[in-house]
Every structure is written in structure tokens, then in C-alpha cells.
Amino acid sequence: RSREVVFADATEVWFYELTDEQIDFYVRQYQPFDKAGAYAIQEWIGVIGIKSITGDFYNVMGLPISRVYRELAAIGS
């Protein structure tokens, strides 16, 4: 018997105000055009630009690993 579990997870990210020069540098050096939200939290822009996050860091990277783990554990129990 198959079972489908569907869920969504949200993470809020707040940035410090970035200068035009910082944004231009990031776009030139990291070419974030293929990234959701046009940035990668684990790259330079995340290191210098992120003020805070609420939620799962890995969700911002693309997969809420701890949520997936909990969902799989719930299916197994």
C-alpha cells in the first residue's frame, strides 16, 4: 500500500542593507541567476549580508532536512 505525504516549510531571512557595490560584486563573482531568490545563503552574500533567519537554514539551501527526517520517522512509527 502506498502513502503520499505532502508538506511545505517556510523560513524567513532578513538581510542587512546591502550597497549597490556589494550586490554588483555578488552578481559578477557568484552569478546567482539559477538560484531561488537569486542568492545562495552559504555563499559570500549570506556571510556578509544576513542579519537573521527564522526557520531551517537547510530549507533556504533547498531542502528542510530536519523536517524530512521527522516526516520519515512519523511514517516509520
C-alpha positions in Angstrom: 0.0 0.0 0.0 1.5 3.4 -1.0 1.2 6.5 1.0 1.8 10.1 0.0 2.8 12.8 2.4 2.9 16.4 1.3 4.2 19.3 3.3 5.6 22.8 3.0 8.1 24.6 5.2 8.9 28.3 5.4 12.0 30.1 6.5 12.3 33.9 6.8 15.6 35.6 6.0 16.4 39.2 6.9 19.4 41.0 5.3 21.3 44.0 6.4 21.0 46.8 3.9 23.4 46.0 1.1 25.2 48.6 -1.0 25.0 48.6 -4.8 28.7 47.7 -4.9 28.1 44.6 -2.7 25.2 43.4 -4.9 27.1 44.0 -8.1 30.1 42.1 -6.7 28.0 39.2 -5.8 26.2 39.0 -9.1 29.6 39.3 -11.0 31.5 36.8 -8.9 28.8 34.2 -8.0 26.4 34.5 -10.9 23.3 33.6 -8.8 20.9 33.5 -11.8 20.0 29.9 -11.2 19.2 30.3 -7.5 15.8 30.5 -5.9 15.6 34.0 -4.5 18.7 34.9 -6.6 21.2 34.1 -3.8 22.8 31.2 -2.0 22.8 31.6 1.8 26.0 29.5 2.1 27.9 31.8 -0.3 29.6 35.2 0.4 26.4 37.2 0.3 25.0 35.1 3.2 28.1 35.5 5.2 28.2 39.3 4.9 24.6 40.1 4.3 22.3 38.0 6.5 21.1 39.7 9.7 19.0 36.8 10.9 16.9 33.8 9.9 13.8 32.3 11.4 13.4 28.6 10.4 15.6 25.9 9.0 18.9 27.1 7.4 18.8 24.0 5.2 15.4 24.9 3.9 16.9 28.1 2.4 19.5 25.9 0.7 16.7 23.9 -0.8 15.7 21.0 1.4 14.4 21.2 5.0 16.4 18.2 6.2 15.2 18.1 9.8 11.5 18.3 8.6 12.1 15.5 6.1 13.6 13.4 8.9 10.7 14.0 11.2 8.2 13.1 8.4 10.0 9.9 7.6 10.2 9.0 11.3 6.4 9.5 11.6 5.8 7.2 8.7 8.1 4.6 10.3 6.5 4.6 13.7 
